C-alpha cells in the first residue's frame, strides 16, 4: 500500500514540476527538466515494484 502512495506522490510531483516548467520563464529550466525526469523514473521504478509484488 505504501508503494502505491509513493507512486501517486511521484506522479503528482511530476505534474507540478511540468506545470512550473511550462509557466515559468525562469533560467532554471534545465534543473526543472532534470527533476521531472527523476520523478518519471521514480514512477517507473515504483510501478515495477508493484507489478512484481502481485
C-alpha positions, 0 to 999 in steps of 0.5 A: 500500500505504501508503494502505491502512495509513493507512486501517486506522490511521484506522479503528482510531483511530476505534474507540478514540476511540468506545470512550473516548467511550462509557466515559468520563464525562469533560467532554471529550466534545465534543473526543472527538466532534470527533476521531472525526469527523476520523478518519471523514473521514480514512477517507473521504478515504483510501478515495477515494484508493484507489478512484481509484488502481485 
